[in-house]
Amino acid sequence: MISLKSPREIELMKEAGRIVAEVLDILTQQALPGVTTKELDTIAEEHIRRCEAIPAFKDYGGTCSRPPFPATICASVNEEVVHGIPGTRVLKEGDILSVDVGARREGYFGDAAKTIAIGHITPEAGRLVKVCREALDKALEKVQPGRKLSEVAAAVQQHTEANGYSIVRKFVGHGIGKEMHEGPQIPNFLSPSFTDVTLKPGMTLAIEPMINQGSFRVRTGPNGWTVSTVDGRLSAHWEHTVAVTRNGADILTLPRQVGGRSN
């Protein structure tokens, strides 16, 4: 099922998204050499709760084969793609850190991610991060009523592969609203296994390219959560929650002072 949100619901999602955006801005400033990922997690949780919201990832997704996710943010360093668990790892000069943040406020979710440079990074790492962000921007340009999700996927894939990188295929974007994960699935690549969907006003989507320097293949670590590239090469991740409007993509995960609409 794909839920179409009312203007009031989208405004509530924008409040959750604003909190997520603020956390990412704060962590961008605090993610420095010598800081642990657990320290960043504490900062994120304190801000979310101070905003009268709930960390969306904490205690999420426990199964018989893995425990619930134990932290507020996903903190994935270098070759880690997604779902890195914050802990005692100390960030060092030249690392790249992909931070994914989710928050629920008044029953609605916001979800966004970015890859942060720790100090001075290599030109190769910087280019990977830049291309991933550009791939997200190109996907957002395709978010128009009447267009297909396949056009969104193609925009990510074309830009990524034209620049010599690969698309992670094990994980995709998703609908979002009253639940963190709703329909539809949003791949970052063209695949006959996904059902194409025509975009309509009121759809709310979490679009999130994950791209690798080397192979698209990934593996999950022994903690049941942290996903890394199989070849040990770098990965980058960017994400926004957006609403489909008659004018294009309304980005819901922007700080309040920035605001705005991407057409």
C-alpha positions as CSV (number, residue, x, y, z in Angstrom):
1,M,0.0,0.0,0.0
2,I,1.2,3.5,-0.8
3,S,-0.2,6.2,1.5
4,L,-1.0,9.7,0.1
5,K,-0.5,12.3,2.8
6,S,-2.6,15.3,3.4
7,P,-1.0,18.8,3.6
8,R,-1.4,18.6,7.4
9,E,0.4,15.3,7.5
10,I,3.2,16.6,5.3
11,E,3.7,19.6,7.7
12,L,4.0,17.1,10.6
13,M,6.6,15.2,8.6
14,K,8.4,18.4,7.9
15,E,8.7,19.0,11.7
16,A,10.2,15.5,12.2
17,G,12.4,16.2,9.1
18,R,13.6,19.5,10.5
19,I,14.9,17.8,13.7
20,V,16.7,15.2,11.6
21,A,18.3,17.9,9.5
22,E,19.4,19.8,12.6
23,V,21.0,16.6,14.0
24,L,23.0,16.1,10.7
25,D,24.1,19.8,10.8
26,I,25.3,19.4,14.4
27,L,27.1,16.1,13.8
28,T,28.8,17.6,10.7
29,Q,30.4,20.2,13.1
30,Q,31.1,17.7,15.8
31,A,32.5,14.8,13.7
32,L,36.2,15.5,14.1
33,P,39.4,13.5,14.5
34,G,39.6,12.0,18.0
35,V,35.8,11.8,18.5
36,T,34.1,8.4,18.9
37,T,31.0,7.4,17.0
38,K,29.3,6.8,20.4
39,E,29.9,10.4,21.4
40,L,28.2,11.5,18.2
41,D,25.3,9.1,19.0
42,T,24.8,10.7,22.4
43,I,24.8,14.2,20.9
44,A,22.1,13.1,18.4
45,E,19.9,11.5,20.9
46,E,20.0,14.4,23.3
47,H,19.0,16.8,20.5
48,I,16.2,14.7,19.3
49,R,14.7,14.2,22.7
50,R,15.2,17.9,23.5
51,C,13.0,18.6,20.5
52,E,10.2,16.4,22.0
53,A,10.8,13.7,19.4
54,I,11.8,10.0,19.6
55,P,14.9,8.4,17.9
56,A,13.4,6.3,15.2
57,F,16.2,3.7,14.9
58,K,16.7,2.9,18.6
59,D,15.4,-0.6,19.4
60,Y,14.3,-1.0,15.8
61,G,14.2,-4.3,13.9
62,G,15.0,-7.0,16.3
63,T,14.6,-10.6,15.0
64,C,15.4,-14.1,16.2
65,S,18.8,-13.8,14.4
66,R,19.8,-10.3,15.5
67,P,19.1,-7.9,18.4
68,P,17.2,-4.6,17.9
69,F,19.3,-1.7,16.7
70,P,20.9,-0.3,19.9
71,A,21.6,3.3,18.9
72,T,20.1,6.6,17.7
73,I,22.2,7.0,14.6
74,C,23.7,4.7,12.0
75,A,27.4,5.6,11.9
76,S,29.2,3.9,9.0
77,V,32.9,4.6,8.5
78,N,34.9,4.2,5.3
79,E,34.1,0.8,3.8
80,E,30.9,0.5,6.0
81,V,27.9,1.1,3.8
82,V,25.0,1.4,6.2
83,H,23.8,0.4,9.7
84,G,27.0,0.9,11.4
85,I,26.5,0.7,15.2
86,P,28.1,3.6,17.1
87,G,30.7,2.6,19.7
88,T,34.3,3.1,20.8
89,R,35.7,3.6,17.3
90,V,37.7,6.8,17.2
91,L,37.4,8.9,14.0
92,K,40.7,9.8,12.4
93,E,41.9,12.3,9.8
94,G,40.9,11.2,6.3
95,D,37.9,9.0,7.3
96,I,34.5,9.4,5.7
97,L,31.5,8.9,8.0
98,S,28.1,8.1,6.7
99,V,25.5,9.2,9.2
100,D,21.8,8.1,8.9
101,V,19.3,9.7,11.3
102,G,15.6,9.1,11.9
103,A,13.2,10.8,14.2
104,R,9.5,10.5,15.0
105,R,7.4,13.4,16.2
106,E,3.7,13.5,16.7
107,G,3.4,10.1,15.0
108,Y,5.3,10.9,11.8
109,F,8.8,10.1,10.7
110,G,11.7,11.9,9.1
111,D,14.8,10.2,7.7
112,A,18.0,11.5,6.1
113,A,21.6,10.7,5.7
114,K,24.9,12.3,4.6
115,T,28.5,11.4,4.3
116,I,30.9,13.6,6.3
117,A,34.5,14.2,5.7
118,I,36.6,13.8,8.8
119,G,39.3,16.5,8.6
120,H,41.1,16.5,5.3
121,I,40.2,13.5,3.0
122,T,41.8,12.3,-0.1
123,P,40.7,13.6,-3.5
124,E,39.4,10.1,-4.3
125,A,37.2,10.0,-1.2
126,G,36.0,13.5,-1.8
127,R,35.0,12.7,-5.4
128,L,33.0,9.7,-4.2
129,V,31.1,11.8,-1.6
130,K,30.4,14.5,-4.2
131,V,29.1,12.1,-6.9
132,C,26.8,10.4,-4.3
133,R,25.3,13.8,-3.3
134,E,24.9,14.7,-7.0
135,A,23.2,11.4,-7.7
136,L,20.6,12.3,-4.9
137,D,20.1,15.8,-6.4
138,K,19.5,14.3,-9.9
139,A,17.0,11.8,-8.4
140,L,15.1,14.7,-6.8
141,E,14.9,16.5,-10.1
142,K,12.8,13.6,-11.4
143,V,10.3,13.7,-8.5
144,Q,7.4,15.2,-10.4
145,P,3.7,14.1,-10.6
146,G,3.2,11.7,-13.5
147,R,6.8,10.6,-13.7
148,K,7.8,7.1,-12.8
149,L,10.0,5.8,-10.0
150,S,12.0,4.1,-12.7
151,E,13.1,7.6,-13.8
152,V,14.3,8.4,-10.3
153,A,16.2,5.1,-10.2
154,A,17.7,5.7,-13.7
155,A,18.9,9.2,-12.7
156,V,20.9,7.7,-9.8
157,Q,22.3,4.8,-11.8
158,Q,23.3,6.9,-14.8
159,H,25.2,9.5,-12.8
160,T,26.9,7.0,-10.6
161,E,28.0,4.6,-13.3
162,A,29.1,7.4,-15.6
163,N,31.5,8.5,-12.9
164,G,32.9,5.0,-12.5
165,Y,31.2,3.9,-9.3
166,S,28.8,1.1,-8.5
167,I,25.3,1.1,-7.0
168,V,24.5,-1.0,-3.9
169,R,21.7,-3.3,-4.8
170,K,20.9,-5.0,-1.5
171,F,19.3,-1.9,0.0
172,V,16.9,0.6,-1.5
173,G,14.9,3.7,-0.5
174,H,11.3,3.5,0.7
175,G,8.0,5.3,1.4
176,I,7.8,6.9,4.8
177,G,5.1,8.5,7.0
178,K,3.4,7.1,10.0
179,E,5.8,4.1,9.6
180,M,9.5,4.4,9.0
181,H,9.3,2.0,6.1
182,E,6.2,2.1,3.9
183,G,5.6,1.4,0.2
184,P,6.9,1.8,-2.3
185,Q,10.4,0.5,-2.5
186,I,12.7,3.0,-4.3
187,P,15.7,1.3,-6.0
188,N,18.7,3.3,-7.1
189,F,19.0,1.2,-10.2
190,L,16.8,-0.2,-12.9
191,S,15.5,-3.7,-12.2
192,P,12.7,-5.8,-13.6
193,S,12.1,-7.2,-10.1
194,F,10.7,-3.9,-8.8
195,T,7.2,-2.8,-9.6
196,D,7.2,0.6,-11.3
197,V,5.0,3.3,-9.7
198,T,3.7,6.6,-11.1
199,L,4.4,9.5,-8.7
200,K,1.4,11.3,-7.3
201,P,1.0,14.4,-5.1
202,G,0.9,13.3,-1.5
203,M,3.5,10.5,-1.8
204,T,6.3,10.8,0.7
205,L,9.5,9.1,-0.1
206,A,13.0,8.5,1.4
207,I,15.4,8.5,-1.5
208,E,18.8,7.3,-0.6
209,P,21.7,6.5,-3.0
210,M,24.4,4.2,-1.6
211,I,27.4,4.0,-3.9
212,N,30.8,2.2,-3.8
213,Q,34.2,2.8,-5.2
214,G,34.5,-0.8,-6.2
215,S,32.1,-3.7,-6.4
216,F,28.4,-3.2,-5.5
217,R,28.6,-6.4,-3.4
218,V,28.2,-6.0,0.3
219,R,28.3,-8.2,3.4
220,T,26.7,-8.0,6.8
221,G,29.0,-8.2,9.8
222,P,28.7,-10.5,12.9
223,N,26.7,-8.0,14.9
224,G,23.8,-8.6,12.4
225,W,23.6,-4.9,11.4
226,T,26.8,-3.3,10.0
227,V,27.0,-3.7,6.2
228,S,30.4,-3.3,4.5
229,T,31.8,-3.5,1.0
230,V,33.1,-6.9,0.2
231,D,36.3,-5.5,-1.3
232,G,37.1,-3.1,1.5
233,R,36.8,0.0,-0.7
234,L,34.9,3.2,0.3
235,S,31.2,3.7,0.3
236,A,29.0,6.9,0.5
237,H,25.4,7.4,1.4
238,W,23.1,10.5,1.0
239,E,19.3,10.6,1.7
240,H,16.4,13.0,1.9
241,T,12.7,12.6,2.8
242,V,10.6,14.3,0.2
243,A,7.0,14.9,-0.6
244,V,5.7,14.8,-4.1
245,T,3.8,18.0,-4.9
246,R,2.3,19.5,-8.0
247,N,5.4,21.6,-8.3
248,G,8.0,18.8,-7.7
249,A,9.9,17.5,-4.7
250,D,9.3,19.3,-1.4
251,I,12.4,18.4,0.7
252,L,11.1,17.7,4.2
253,T,14.5,17.1,5.8
254,L,15.9,20.6,5.7
255,P,16.6,22.9,8.7
256,R,13.8,25.4,9.3
257,Q,16.1,28.4,8.6
258,V,16.9,26.9,5.1
259,G,13.5,25.6,4.1
260,G,12.4,25.7,0.5
261,R,11.3,23.6,-2.3
262,S,13.2,21.8,-5.0
263,N,11.4,21.9,-8.3
